[in-house]
Amino acid sequence: MKSPPSGMPAPRFWSWITQHTLKPLAGACMMGAMNAEAKRIRIGVLGSGSGSNMQAILDAIAAGTLDAEVACVIADVPDAKILDRGRRHGIPSLYIDPAPFKTKLDGAAEARYIEKLRSCGVDTVALAGFMRIVKRGLLEAFGGRVLNIHPALLPAFPGLKAWEQALAYGVKCAGCTVHFVDDGTDTGPIIVQRAVPVLPEDTAATLHARIQTAEHEAYPEALRLLAAGRLRIVGRTVAIQNHP
């Protein structure tokens, strides 16, 4: 931080402080307080698989523990079971072709996803087993309110099949992480983490199942904090406030 020039008259001193200290700090606070007020959030879910995490979100909404609505479900796989799950709940659910890219959502395909999400009144995007890297266009379209859940205690074991990575490495505890999405892969600021033990007799399948149980608690909890306006990003840290 800059220091004011010595010998500056008092009026100019306070003007300097306002310009160089208070204004930047206020800007940082505005960026950090992503959720200044609690409100019912409208979630757009992007997925590629069965949608068990979306089901956990829907269960929390039905139980009255999450003040939210799932406004639409979009999959990048035509026969993804998450679409059937969404339709059973009366949620607009559709496949949008992500071509020509195989591992990311970008270009014209990204624009189609953004258009659909906006047309459904979405203000928060939840990636639920969405097996593509999302790009800056989507992140900026929703003001950074894009969340992901990853089956590891990040920053350990980013990328695919994290439970297999954890088992192969010989860790004694694994888990899951809900984080805001940034430009990297599994690198965004962490909101909620849940740990589970790795047992001597574990296989990849049994460990994955235990992690999924933790995921089904962690994702609704992170969205609950977001909906309540209790999350504040400061640098890489997500501070959880007692009150919004």
Residue frames relative to the residue before (quaternion, step in Angstrom):
aa qw qx qy qz dx dy dz
M 1.0000 0.0000 0.0000 0.0000 0.00 0.00 0.00
K 0.4926 -0.6672 0.4740 0.2959 3.56 -0.97 0.84
S 0.3122 -0.7066 0.5971 0.2164 3.56 -1.29 0.47
P 0.5126 -0.6465 0.4523 0.3386 3.62 -1.02 0.73
P 0.5751 -0.5820 0.4366 0.3742 3.61 -1.08 0.62
S 0.5052 -0.6571 0.4684 0.3059 3.57 -1.05 0.80
G 0.8055 0.3049 -0.2224 0.4569 3.51 -1.21 0.59
M 0.4097 0.7219 -0.4713 0.2981 3.60 1.25 0.26
P 0.4977 -0.6461 0.4825 0.3194 3.63 -0.91 0.85
A 0.6732 -0.5500 0.3245 0.3728 3.56 -1.14 0.73
P 0.6749 0.4833 -0.3434 0.4394 3.68 0.73 -0.83
R 0.6740 0.4781 -0.2981 0.4778 3.55 0.97 -0.86
F 0.5909 0.5799 -0.3616 0.4287 3.59 1.11 -0.71
W 0.7105 0.4462 -0.2719 0.4713 3.59 0.80 -0.98
S 0.5975 0.5379 -0.3628 0.4712 3.55 1.12 -0.56
W 0.6446 0.5215 -0.3104 0.4650 3.57 1.01 -0.87
I 0.6445 0.5287 -0.3167 0.4525 3.60 0.94 -0.92
T 0.6546 0.5164 -0.3121 0.4554 3.57 0.94 -0.90
Q 0.7034 0.4886 -0.2671 0.4417 3.56 0.88 -0.99
H 0.8069 0.3392 -0.1412 0.4626 3.56 0.83 -1.02
T 0.7747 0.3292 -0.1809 0.5086 3.60 1.13 -0.39
L 0.7573 0.4099 -0.2404 0.4480 3.57 0.58 -1.12
K 0.6668 0.5057 -0.3174 0.4460 3.60 0.90 -0.85
P 0.6684 0.4722 -0.3277 0.4722 3.65 0.83 -0.80
L 0.6365 0.5287 -0.3325 0.4526 3.58 1.02 -0.78
A 0.6435 0.5177 -0.3203 0.4640 3.57 0.97 -0.84
G 0.6406 0.5232 -0.3236 0.4596 3.56 1.02 -0.80
A 0.6462 0.5160 -0.3159 0.4651 3.55 1.00 -0.83
C 0.6452 0.5171 -0.3239 0.4599 3.57 1.00 -0.80
M 0.6390 0.5189 -0.3333 0.4596 3.57 0.99 -0.78
M 0.6545 0.4908 -0.3161 0.4805 3.57 1.01 -0.78
G 0.6799 0.5134 -0.2971 0.4312 3.56 1.00 -0.86
A 0.7194 0.4100 -0.2537 0.5000 3.57 0.97 -0.76
M 0.1343 -0.8360 0.5287 0.0590 3.55 0.23 1.27
N 0.7906 0.2240 -0.0854 0.5635 3.52 1.11 -0.70
A 0.1038 -0.8376 0.5340 0.0499 3.56 0.26 1.22
E 0.7995 0.1517 -0.0710 0.5768 3.60 1.06 -0.64
A 0.4750 -0.6535 0.5099 0.2953 3.52 -1.13 0.74
K 0.1532 0.7660 -0.6168 0.0969 3.56 -1.05 0.74
R 0.5805 -0.5583 0.4454 0.3911 3.53 -1.26 0.35
I 0.2504 -0.7969 0.5343 0.1294 3.55 -0.63 1.11
R 0.2764 -0.7249 0.6097 0.1621 3.53 -1.24 0.64
I 0.1761 -0.8353 0.5202 0.0257 3.51 -0.39 1.34
G 0.1468 -0.7240 0.6648 0.1106 3.50 -1.13 0.79
V 0.1978 -0.7984 0.5622 0.0859 3.58 -0.67 1.12
L 0.1204 -0.7565 0.6396 0.0631 3.54 -0.98 0.96
G 0.1217 0.8165 -0.5532 0.1118 3.57 -0.76 1.01
S 0.2915 -0.7527 0.5673 0.1633 3.51 -1.35 0.29
G 0.7719 0.3789 -0.1704 0.4811 3.58 1.20 -0.42
S 0.8493 -0.2092 0.1480 0.4615 3.55 -1.05 -0.84
G 0.4040 -0.7475 0.4507 0.2737 3.59 1.14 -0.48
S 0.2662 0.7874 -0.5253 0.1823 3.62 1.06 0.54
N 0.6416 0.5013 -0.3405 0.4702 3.60 1.04 -0.61
M 0.6106 0.5177 -0.3614 0.4780 3.59 1.04 -0.62
Q 0.6220 0.5366 -0.3468 0.4526 3.59 1.00 -0.75
A 0.6300 0.5278 -0.3330 0.4622 3.59 1.00 -0.77
I 0.6341 0.5151 -0.3205 0.4795 3.58 1.06 -0.78
L 0.6641 0.4987 -0.3006 0.4689 3.59 0.91 -0.89
D 0.6338 0.5264 -0.3315 0.4597 3.59 1.02 -0.76
A 0.6509 0.5108 -0.3166 0.4640 3.58 0.99 -0.83
I 0.6275 0.5206 -0.3298 0.4759 3.59 1.05 -0.77
A 0.6745 0.5017 -0.2932 0.4554 3.59 0.89 -0.95
A 0.6816 0.4854 -0.2795 0.4708 3.58 1.10 -0.72
G 0.4810 -0.6907 0.4177 0.3421 3.56 1.28 -0.18
T 0.5423 0.6279 -0.4011 0.3883 3.58 1.22 0.35
L 0.7364 0.2710 -0.1974 0.5876 3.58 1.29 -0.01
D 0.2516 -0.7793 0.5605 0.1236 3.56 -0.60 1.18
A 0.4319 0.6750 -0.4604 0.3819 3.54 0.26 1.30
E 0.1848 -0.7366 0.6346 0.1431 3.52 -1.41 0.12
V 0.3119 -0.7041 0.5985 0.2210 3.57 -0.97 0.82
A 0.2390 -0.8311 0.4944 0.0883 3.54 -0.35 1.33
C 0.7960 -0.1038 0.0696 0.5922 3.59 1.12 -0.56
V 0.2263 -0.7304 0.6283 0.1433 3.52 -1.35 0.40
I 0.0292 -0.7878 0.6152 -0.0078 3.57 -0.87 0.99
A 0.1037 -0.7901 0.6029 0.0388 3.56 -0.93 0.93
D 0.3599 -0.7137 0.5593 0.2196 3.53 -1.26 0.54
V 0.6524 0.4164 -0.2974 0.5591 3.57 1.35 0.21
P 0.4946 -0.7188 0.3873 0.2980 3.63 -0.53 1.10
D 0.7925 0.2872 -0.1419 0.5189 3.59 0.96 -0.84
A 0.2448 0.7889 -0.5288 0.1950 3.58 1.16 0.52
K 0.4994 -0.6852 0.4476 0.2842 3.57 -0.89 0.96
I 0.5324 0.6266 -0.4135 0.3911 3.59 1.16 -0.41
L 0.6114 0.5460 -0.3531 0.4510 3.60 1.12 -0.61
D 0.6460 0.5032 -0.3193 0.4770 3.60 0.95 -0.82
R 0.6429 0.5281 -0.3213 0.4524 3.54 0.99 -0.85
G 0.6584 0.5099 -0.3051 0.4620 3.57 0.96 -0.88
R 0.6675 0.5097 -0.3020 0.4511 3.59 0.92 -0.90
R 0.6186 0.5453 -0.3484 0.4456 3.59 1.05 -0.70
H 0.7070 0.4189 -0.2434 0.5152 3.55 1.20 -0.56
G 0.5343 -0.6641 0.3885 0.3500 3.59 1.26 0.22
I 0.4618 0.6712 -0.4435 0.3736 3.57 1.21 0.51
P 0.5079 -0.6193 0.4866 0.3488 3.63 -0.91 0.78
S 0.0483 0.8149 -0.5648 0.1209 3.57 -0.52 1.23
L 0.1414 0.8166 -0.5411 0.1429 3.56 -0.64 1.08
Y 0.4232 -0.6442 0.5785 0.2670 3.48 -1.37 0.42
I 0.0482 -0.7601 0.6472 0.0341 3.55 -1.03 0.87
D 0.4611 -0.7095 0.4696 0.2519 3.54 -0.65 1.17
P 0.2438 -0.8023 0.5294 0.1289 3.62 -0.68 1.07
A 0.3568 0.7576 -0.4874 0.2473 3.61 1.28 0.04
P 0.5947 -0.0992 -0.7828 -0.1540 1.51 -2.31 1.00
F 0.5506 0.6489 -0.3925 0.3489 3.61 1.20 -0.08
K 0.3775 -0.7523 0.5058 0.1889 3.56 -1.07 0.80
T 0.8158 0.2523 -0.1035 0.5101 3.60 1.03 -0.68
K 0.7642 0.2883 -0.1866 0.5460 3.60 1.20 -0.03
L 0.3520 -0.6819 0.5933 0.2431 3.52 -1.36 0.28
D 0.2231 0.7841 -0.5256 0.2432 3.54 -0.29 1.28
G 0.8015 0.3496 -0.2143 0.4352 3.53 -1.37 0.09
A 0.8397 -0.1407 0.1272 0.5088 3.55 -1.08 -0.82
A 0.6204 0.5397 -0.3487 0.4498 3.58 1.04 -0.71
E 0.6320 0.5234 -0.3270 0.4688 3.57 0.94 -0.83
A 0.6427 0.5275 -0.3176 0.4558 3.59 0.97 -0.87
R 0.6448 0.5148 -0.3273 0.4606 3.61 1.02 -0.75
Y 0.6363 0.5143 -0.3260 0.4736 3.57 1.01 -0.77
I 0.6583 0.5088 -0.3133 0.4577 3.58 0.86 -0.93
E 0.6468 0.5300 -0.3226 0.4434 3.58 0.92 -0.91
K 0.6797 0.4825 -0.2995 0.4642 3.59 0.88 -0.89
L 0.6462 0.5212 -0.3245 0.4532 3.57 0.90 -0.88
R 0.6712 0.4903 -0.2974 0.4698 3.57 0.92 -0.89
S 0.6558 0.5210 -0.3238 0.4400 3.60 0.94 -0.82
C 0.6806 0.4521 -0.2790 0.5045 3.59 1.23 -0.43
G 0.5181 -0.6799 0.3945 0.3371 3.57 1.27 0.14
V 0.2981 0.7789 -0.4975 0.2386 3.57 1.19 0.55
D 0.1054 -0.7836 0.6072 0.0785 3.57 -1.08 0.78
T 0.7587 0.2320 -0.1353 0.5935 3.58 1.30 -0.25
V 0.1767 -0.7854 0.5866 0.0886 3.58 -0.88 0.93
A 0.1188 -0.7834 0.6086 0.0420 3.55 -0.87 1.04
L 0.2355 -0.7457 0.6096 0.1300 3.56 -0.68 1.12
A 0.0006 -0.8080 0.5863 -0.0590 3.57 -0.61 1.15
G 0.7978 -0.1775 0.0747 0.5713 3.55 0.19 1.28
F 0.3497 0.7228 -0.5125 0.3044 3.57 1.09 0.71
M 0.2275 -0.8481 0.4714 0.0824 3.54 -0.27 1.31
R 0.5751 0.5327 -0.4082 0.4678 3.54 0.90 1.00
I 0.4487 -0.6411 0.5462 0.2989 3.52 -1.23 0.56
V 0.2529 -0.7584 0.5796 0.1581 3.57 -0.77 1.00
K 0.3534 -0.7679 0.5133 0.1479 3.53 -1.09 0.81
R 0.7750 -0.4053 0.2432 0.4196 3.51 -1.37 0.18
G 0.5916 0.5998 -0.3787 0.3831 3.61 0.99 -0.73
L 0.6882 0.4634 -0.2740 0.4864 3.58 0.89 -0.94
L 0.6411 0.5337 -0.3285 0.4430 3.58 0.94 -0.86
E 0.7000 0.4610 -0.2721 0.4727 3.56 0.89 -0.92
A 0.6131 0.5710 -0.3521 0.4172 3.59 1.05 -0.69
F 0.7831 0.2771 -0.1479 0.5367 3.58 1.11 -0.61
G 0.5630 -0.6819 0.3632 0.2934 3.54 1.10 0.76
G 0.6884 -0.4769 0.2856 0.4660 3.56 1.09 0.63
R 0.5586 0.6107 -0.3985 0.3952 3.61 1.23 -0.05
V 0.3886 0.6633 -0.5207 0.3713 3.54 0.69 1.20
L 0.0938 -0.8155 0.5712 -0.0003 3.57 -0.65 1.16
N 0.1020 -0.7703 0.6263 0.0627 3.52 -1.27 0.53
I 0.2070 -0.7349 0.6220 0.1739 3.55 -1.24 0.42
H 0.1045 -0.7991 0.5920 0.0056 3.55 -0.93 0.99
P 0.4193 -0.7537 0.4534 0.2247 3.62 -0.83 0.95
A 0.6417 0.4328 -0.3682 0.5152 3.57 0.76 1.10
L 0.4991 -0.6099 0.5148 0.3375 3.53 -1.31 0.28
L 0.2155 -0.8062 0.5409 0.1052 3.54 0.13 1.31
P 0.5250 -0.0946 -0.8408 -0.0918 1.53 -2.25 1.14
A 0.4447 0.6772 -0.4786 0.3384 3.61 1.18 0.20
F 0.8877 0.0820 -0.0633 0.4486 3.54 -1.21 0.73
P 0.1117 0.7768 -0.6059 0.1305 3.59 0.50 1.14
G 0.6829 0.5111 -0.3385 0.3973 3.56 -1.27 0.14
L 0.7846 -0.3866 0.2549 0.4123 3.52 -1.36 -0.28
K 0.8653 0.1036 -0.0853 0.4830 3.55 -1.30 0.61
A 0.0246 0.8564 -0.5133 0.0505 3.53 0.86 1.05
W 0.6201 0.5500 -0.3505 0.4361 3.61 1.05 -0.68
E 0.6380 0.5006 -0.3276 0.4848 3.58 1.09 -0.66
Q 0.6090 0.5408 -0.3432 0.4679 3.57 1.06 -0.73
A 0.6691 0.5105 -0.2984 0.4502 3.57 0.90 -0.96
L 0.6665 0.5011 -0.3027 0.4616 3.56 0.92 -0.89
A 0.6675 0.5033 -0.2990 0.4602 3.58 0.94 -0.86
Y 0.6714 0.5042 -0.2988 0.4537 3.59 1.08 -0.70
G 0.4412 -0.7295 0.4279 0.3001 3.56 1.22 -0.41
V 0.3044 0.7624 -0.5231 0.2289 3.60 1.11 0.53
K 0.4526 -0.6907 0.5028 0.2556 3.54 -1.24 0.51
C 0.7775 0.1450 -0.1052 0.6028 3.56 1.26 -0.28
A 0.1175 -0.7603 0.6374 0.0420 3.51 -1.11 0.85
G 0.0265 0.8281 -0.5600 0.0065 3.59 -1.12 -0.40
C 0.4408 -0.6671 0.5286 0.2851 3.52 -1.25 -0.54
T 0.1993 -0.7671 0.6037 0.0854 3.53 -1.31 0.48
V 0.1458 -0.7250 0.6639 0.1111 3.54 -1.08 0.83
H 0.0599 0.8191 -0.5623 0.0963 3.57 -0.70 1.07
F 0.5279 -0.5543 0.5192 0.3800 3.51 -1.32 0.28
V 0.4074 -0.7133 0.5179 0.2388 3.56 -1.05 0.75
D 0.0649 -0.7704 0.6333 0.0352 3.53 -1.04 0.86
D 0.7772 -0.3703 0.2408 0.4482 3.57 -1.26 -0.30
G 0.6530 0.5248 -0.3212 0.4416 3.59 1.19 -0.34
T 0.5324 -0.5826 0.4909 0.3690 3.54 -1.33 -0.28
D 0.8334 -0.1013 0.0091 0.5432 3.58 -0.43 1.28
T 0.5099 0.6771 -0.3865 0.3635 3.58 1.08 0.72
G 0.5028 0.7005 -0.4115 0.2951 3.61 1.22 -0.16
P 0.7007 -0.4722 0.3304 0.4206 3.59 -1.28 0.33
I 0.4187 -0.7482 0.4777 0.1914 3.53 -0.88 1.09
I 0.2587 -0.7712 0.5691 0.1203 3.56 -0.92 1.01
V 0.8034 -0.0547 0.1116 0.5823 3.57 0.66 -1.16
Q 0.0295 -0.7692 0.6369 0.0427 3.56 -1.14 0.69
R 0.0987 -0.7603 0.6386 0.0664 3.55 -1.20 0.64
A 0.2338 -0.7824 0.5662 0.1122 3.57 -0.88 0.99
V 0.0730 -0.7602 0.6434 0.0530 3.54 -1.21 0.63
P 0.5130 -0.6441 0.4554 0.3386 3.60 -1.07 0.57
V 0.2896 -0.6805 0.6336 0.2270 3.52 -1.31 0.44
L 0.2343 -0.8128 0.5246 0.0958 3.55 -0.49 1.22
P 0.6396 -0.5587 0.3576 0.3884 3.62 -1.09 0.63
E 0.7373 0.4216 -0.2346 0.4729 3.59 1.01 -0.76
D 0.4005 0.7546 -0.4561 0.2493 3.60 1.25 0.00
T 0.1879 -0.6921 0.6821 0.1428 3.46 -1.34 0.64
A 0.6924 -0.4293 0.3405 0.4694 3.57 -1.26 0.07
A 0.6656 0.5213 -0.3076 0.4366 3.59 0.97 -0.84
T 0.6929 0.4661 -0.2977 0.4627 3.61 0.84 -0.89
L 0.6419 0.5039 -0.3314 0.4735 3.59 1.00 -0.72
H 0.6368 0.5254 -0.3316 0.4565 3.57 0.95 -0.84
A 0.6499 0.5177 -0.3239 0.4524 3.60 0.92 -0.82
R 0.6519 0.5067 -0.3152 0.4679 3.59 0.98 -0.82
I 0.6413 0.5113 -0.3192 0.4748 3.58 1.01 -0.78
Q 0.6432 0.5344 -0.3295 0.4383 3.59 0.95 -0.82
T 0.6057 0.5413 -0.3539 0.4636 3.58 1.06 -0.69
A 0.6578 0.4926 -0.3022 0.4830 3.57 1.01 -0.81
E 0.6090 0.5622 -0.3469 0.4390 3.58 1.04 -0.75
H 0.6794 0.5198 -0.2892 0.4296 3.55 0.95 -0.92
E 0.6368 0.4565 -0.3219 0.5316 3.57 1.32 -0.17
A 0.6997 0.5222 -0.2787 0.4001 3.56 0.89 -0.97
Y 0.6717 0.5173 -0.3290 0.4160 3.61 0.86 -0.87
P 0.6651 0.4695 -0.3273 0.4798 3.64 0.83 -0.80
E 0.6256 0.5427 -0.3461 0.4408 3.59 1.02 -0.73
A 0.6589 0.4967 -0.3151 0.4689 3.61 0.90 -0.85
L 0.6711 0.4816 -0.2979 0.4784 3.59 0.94 -0.83
R 0.5995 0.5549 -0.3520 0.4568 3.59 1.11 -0.65
L 0.6572 0.4958 -0.3019 0.4807 3.58 0.97 -0.84
L 0.6391 0.5200 -0.3188 0.4686 3.57 1.02 -0.81
A 0.6826 0.4970 -0.2882 0.4516 3.56 0.87 -0.98
A 0.6867 0.4810 -0.2723 0.4722 3.57 1.11 -0.71
G 0.4612 -0.7057 0.4308 0.3218 3.59 1.27 -0.06
R 0.4714 0.7185 -0.4019 0.3162 3.57 1.16 0.53
L 0.6107 0.5619 -0.3536 0.4316 3.59 1.25 0.03
R 0.0083 -0.7822 0.6216 -0.0409 3.52 -0.98 0.96
I 0.2215 -0.7877 0.5631 0.1159 3.58 -0.65 1.09
V 0.0203 0.7631 -0.6442 0.0472 3.53 -0.86 1.06
G 0.7989 -0.0850 0.0134 0.5952 3.57 -0.19 1.27
R 0.7836 -0.2410 0.2128 0.5317 3.56 -0.68 -1.12
T 0.6305 0.5672 -0.3240 0.4192 3.58 1.23 -0.18
V 0.2077 -0.7262 0.6386 0.1473 3.54 -1.07 0.79
A 0.1830 -0.7865 0.5845 0.0791 3.54 -0.47 1.25
I 0.2356 -0.7547 0.5977 0.1329 3.55 -1.00 0.87
Q 0.2330 -0.8047 0.5378 0.0946 3.53 -0.50 1.26
N 0.5537 -0.6106 0.4517 0.3414 3.56 -1.15 0.60
H 0.7828 0.0822 -0.0201 0.6165 3.53 1.14 -0.75
P 0.5415 -0.6208 0.4413 0.3560 3.64 -1.04 0.61
